[in-house]
Amino acid sequence: MFYERYKTAITLNLECSGMDRVLKLLSENSYFNSTFHWLMFGGRNFEQATCLLSNQNINYDTSITLLFDEYKPDNITRYEVYEVTGTVKRRGGRINFEMLGIVSSLKDLPRRAAPERNLDGIELWTALTTANQHQPRPFIEKLNSVKRQKSYSATTHCYQMVKLLQRKLKFKLTVVLTNDWGFDLIGKNSSQGVVGQLQTNQVDFGTTPFGITVERLPFCDFTIEIARATFYTVFRHPKSLNNNNIFLLPFETLLWIVIGVVFGAVALIQAISIVCNHHPETESVRSCIECLVDQSLLGTVGIVCQQGLHHRIIGISSNKILILVAMLFSMLLLQFYSTFIVGYQLITPPKTINTLEKLADSNIKMAVEDLSYQHDFFDRTKNPTALKLYETKILPNKYGFVNLSLGMQLVKRGGYAFHCETSYGNSLIIETFTEREICELQQVQLYPQRPVHLPMIRGSPLRELFKVNLQLLKENGLLAYHHLRNYIPRPKCNKQSNNHAEQIYLTDVRFAFLLLCAGLAASVVILSWEFALERLQRWWRRRQQTLAPTSIPDGFVWLN
């Protein structure tokens, strides 16, 4: 029975018959653990009791007090009190019997004050993952490297903590390399990956840290938080959310419609004025049509563009008033329009894509770092927005899952979002991105940021020992020191060095080129039509002349 604040104490008499079978059963079920206090009586046979206990599964967290009767001729009962300690029995740890004193009463047993114990040089096994990343040099060199990390760095950070524990607790270390985490093997009888090594008790602890999730709790124990993973989706925020062209940005759609209606009315009034002032006896129909095009259509476009007009357009008094008012109207609109264009060049636009939902609704493509815990998240998540991103932006994309370097290249190119642990992704950002590109970066959170812990096998006798010493490393500042080395913070935007005009790219002004190409194509079509029509008219005139009867004017005769 175990209560929250109290441990259960169990008393054993080692002189009883069949005690060897009882101790064997207790060892097989690992009952010599921190849940119980054991008080054992060995009688007067020290050799027999110590030999019996030396074969048991007694580990570092075992609490055993062993008492022996001290023979005295005057029949005064006295006890020799021993503390029985161990390290890790399955790793060759030895059982130690340390005498604490001699007492005459069991009411006040002596205890060792503030024990400073170590692991006596036993060999512990640990598993870590290479994350399926090719290493051109031995992996141990990567773990001991002092350079800025450019790949998965949580293992390196955790390995430095283990080295500090190894120096303090005096144990040897055997490292088992695995290719992957193996989260898909949880609950299966497999030793593949770090998960498999832990759940089958092949190792003592993992050097690749885990976050605490519901499905991971049954197969391993966790120590304290040694780092906080920073999982973000990073992208360069587009300068404009208008995918058509930047020329329509200054005004909203309704205002453009009103402007079009106003200048359409101006062109219509000019056309009516031209038709009403047309004189058929002196002007042909063709000249009237040319005048309509010249004065109403081209003249209105000239008003909009603040250009000079032909003198014939402003010859009529009614047109003078109309053109004057229209040009004032155009001038006022142009002030607002040009002010926005200048501001667009000088001021960094606001970042409006600041949630996962807005990213899902945008035209930005998405890629994810190709690590197994990223796949595991999408396999287990029930977040509708995350599933929407996975089904619409990641699965159909040939760059759905890529490595870190390619993912950051896509972000630098623009139009792509990349999800990764930014603690080491920031290294590539600092080295390859310009100041302007860093200022354009935006981050949204795909799933909650969570602390990671050093995992140990379920029921490990070293759990409290590791927790206490890791906490001491944390209080001494060593944990923060190594965290700062291996977890690179997000680079800050230096606005002083970024004080320059925003660049205009060809994609931004493609509408102007499309308009120019459309005009050129239309002019070529009209030119071809006019050329064909002119050739047809000339051919028709020659044909009429050929078919017409030959006549001799009056007063002329043929010589021959």
Salt bridges, closest charged atoms under 4 A:
GLU70 OE2 - LYS72 NZ 3.91
GLU70 OE1 - ARG78 NE 3.70
GLU83 OE1 - ARG112 NE 3.44
GLU98 OE1 - ARG112 NH1 2.58
ASP204 OD1 - ARG90 NH2 2.96
ASP204 OD2 - ARG91 NE 2.95
GLU215 OE2 - ARG380 NE 3.77
ASP221 OD1 - ARG458 NH1 2.78
GLU225 OE1 - ARG228 NH2 3.61
GLU281 OE2 - HIS279 ND1 3.94
GLU283 OE1 - HIS278 ND1 3.13
GLU290 OE2 - ARG286 NE 3.62
ASP294 OD2 - ARG312 NH2 3.06
ASP361 OD1 - LYS388 NZ 2.96
ASP370 OD1 - HIS375 NE2 2.95
ASP376 OD1 - ARG380 NE 2.69
GLU431 OE1 - LYS150 NZ 2.89
GLU437 OE2 - ARG236 NH1 3.76
GLU437 OE1 - LYS412 NZ 2.69
GLU440 OE1 - ARG236 NH2 2.53
GLU440 OE2 - ARG436 NH1 2.84
GLU464 OE2 - LYS467 NZ 3.98
ASP508 OD2 - LYS239 NZ 3.82
